Every structure is written in C-alpha cells, then in structure tokens.
Amino acid sequence: MTQDQFKEAAGIGAGLAARWFPHLEATFAEFGITSSVAQAMFIAQVGHESAGFTAVAESFNYSVSGLQSTFGKRLTAEQCKMLGRQRGESVVPVNRQAAIANLVYGGRLGNKSTGDGWKYRGRGLIQITGADNYRACSAGIKTDLLLVPDLLEKDEYAMRSAGWFWKSRSCGQYTGDVERVTLLINGGNNGLADRKERFERARQVLV
C-alpha cells in the first residue's frame, strides 16, 4: 500500500494521510495485518472510530440532552443538567468534563481510585478505556500506559493501540464481515452504515 492509496482508501486529505501512514505501515507489520481485505477493514473500522483519523481522545463536551442520551443510565437527570453544556458555552470546561468521566467510568473497567475515570478515559484511534484495558494494552505494546496514559494521544501509540485492539479481539478472522468485526470492536452495531461505506471504499482501492 502506498500513502496515496491509504489517502483514497480512508477518504482523508493529504495532510492526514502523511501524518498517519508511517504509523499505519508499522502497525500492520507489528500485528500481522497483511492481507488487502484485512487492511481495508482496519482502515474502515479505525476511520469510523476516530472520526476519519482526527480524534485520539474521548470528548465529554456534551449538551445536556447529549449526556442524557449517552450516559442516561449512569447519570441522573440533575447531574446531566448541571454538567452538560450550558447556555452560552461552546465547550464544557475541563473540570466538568472530568467530573462526567469520573461519574460514568468510576468504579468499573478497573478504575478504583478517585479520578481514574478521567485519567483512563478513552484514548487512541480505537479508544482504550479504563485501567484494565490500559493495563492489557500496556502489555500488548510493551509500554507503561498506566504510568503515562497521555501516550495514547501520541500518533505512534494511538495507532499501535488500535493494532493491539484489533489483534486482541481476533478481528483478523472475519476481515470480510463488517457486521462481525463491528460487533467485536463496538459490542453492538453502532455506526454500521458508515462502517460499511468506509469498508467498501477501502476495498475498492486496496483489494
């Protein structure tokens, strides 16, 4: 695969392609993602998860209604009202974003200490979330992400963690099946139409 092929397969601009291609090549080699169809599926799934290779960290910049629809099972209506984006705000301040993360992720996913929900919020091109997943990913890429969680926002580790996630979920066994790979990555069928569209584009370029 060339950088231009990656650009076309992912449907991204030249700048993003140049930024990510070296890390993509290295990750394909490290995690044995070698067939054209597997590479197409990886690009499609990671492209969806990262909003087209633009997001490497989970955002908690939610409106009140957005909080209710996303985390309504873990936050009360009053908490959503207090923590969501207020009238006149374009961005929820960091202290309130941290409060949201600590409420929705605290006490689960291996998060035990105060502040762990924010500390181990979703990071990487396929978001690694929670202390348990940071620990497992650390072993997989031989880097201490528990000690330095911000590393997952660095391009190299954001991509390598996605490769680790792909391999750890055995996605390579179902590389032509968008629904099955989506289930392995997402636990459901969230964004399935977009994932299918991205896979078809990547497949036409690479396969």
N, C-alpha and C positions, 0 to 999 in steps of 0.2 A: 504494500500500500504506500502511495506517495502522500505528501502533505496535501496536494491539490485534491486527491481522491478523498481524503479524510474530510476536507472542507465541503466537498459536494455531498458526501455520504451523510454528514452531520447537519448539513444545511446551515452552516455558520459562515461568518465573514473571515477574511484572510488573516486578520489580527488574532482572532481566537484560535484559528487553525494553527498558526505559527506558535502561539503560546502553549497549546496542549499537545501538539503532535509528538515532540520528543518524549514526553512522559507517557503518551499512549503506546508508542513503539516499545519503550522499556517495559511497560506493564504487560503488554501482550507476550513479550519474551519471558518475563518473570513468572507469569501464571499460566503459561501454555495455551494462550488463546490464539490459535494458529490458523484455523480454517476460515475461509472468507465469510461463510454464513455466521460463524461464531463472532467474528469481528463486527459484522453488520448488526447482529443482535446486541452486542455490548454497546456499540455506539448509539443505537436506538434507545436502549434502556437507560444508559447513563445520560444521554441527551435529555430524555424526559425528566429524570430525577433531578437534574441540575439546571432546569430551565434553559436548555440549549448551551450547556457548558459555561454558564455565567454565575451560578450560585454554588458556593462552597461552605456555607454555614446557614443553619436554620434561622429564619427570621420570626420574631414574635411581634412584629408590627401589625397587630390585628385590630380591626374595628371591633366594636362591642358585639355586633352580630356575627362577625367572623370568629371571634372567640367562642361564642355560644355554639356555632355550628361545628367547630373543630374540636373543642375541648369541653363541650357541654356536660359530658359525663363526669368530668373531673373538677370542674369549676362551678360554683353556684352562680345564679343569675346576678347576684350582688357583686361577686368577685369580677365577673365579666364587665359589669357596668363600671367598676372602679378602675380596672386595669387596662381595658381596651382604649383605643384611640378616642380622644375627647374632641369636642368641637373646637376647631381652630388649630388642632395639631395635625401635622403632616406625617410625623413619625412618633411612635410611642417611645418615651425616654428609656434609656438603657436600664435604669433601676426598676422600672415597671416590667420591661421585657424579662429581666432576670427573675422578678417575682413570679411571672407567669410560668417560666421554665421550672422554677423550684416547686411550684404547686403541682404542675402536671406530671413532672418526672421524679419528684422527691419520693423516696421510699420504695422505688421499684427500679427495674433494669440494673440492679446492683448499686444504685445510688443510696448511700447510707448517711453521709454527713450533711450538715446544713450547707446549702449552696451547691451540692453536687448536680442538681438538675440543670443549673445554668452552666456549671463547669464542664459537664459532659453532655451538653446539648448536641443536636445533630450537626455533624461536620463531615466534609468530604463530598465528592461528587455523587456518591450514593451514601446518604447521611448515616454515619455511625453514631448511635445514640445510646447513652447510658454507660456507666462504669464497666459493667460486664462486657459489653461489646467493645469498648475501648481496650479492655484487657485482652480480649481474644484477638482483636486486630493487632495489638502490640506484638503478640507472639507471632502472628502471621507475617508481619512485615519487619519484625526484629527491630522495633523502635519503641521506646517507652512513651506511649501516648497518655498514660495516666499521669505521668510526671509533667509532660508538656503537651496538653491537649490541643493547644493552638497550632501545633504542627499540621493537623489535619486540614487547616486552611491554606497551607502552602501547596503550590501546584503539584510538586512531586508526590507528596503524601496524600493529597486529595485523590489523585489518580490511582496510586498504588493501593490505597484502601478500597477503592472501587473494584480493583482486580482481586484483592483478597476476598471481598464480599461475594463477588461472582463465583470464585472457586469454592468458598466455604459453603455456599448454598447449592453447589453442583449444577449451576446454570448451564454449564457446557454440555450436559447430557441432553438438553432439549433445545438446541440452538435454533431450530426452525419453528418452534411453537411459542408464539408471542404470549398467549394466554398462560401457558405453564410457567414460562420464565417470569412473567409479571407476578404470578402467584408466589413464586419463590422469593422474589425481591420485595414485593409490597404486602404480601399476606392477603391480597384480595385482587380486585380488578380495577383499581383506581387508575384513571387516565388511559384506559385500554385503547381507545380510539386513536389517541395521539401516539401511543407506543407503536401501534400497528402501522400508522402512517410513516413514522420515522424509520421503522424496520424496512418497509417497502422501498423507501427512498435509498436507504443504505444498501439494501440488497441489490437494487438495480445498478448501483455504482460498483459494488465490490464483487458480486457473485457472477 
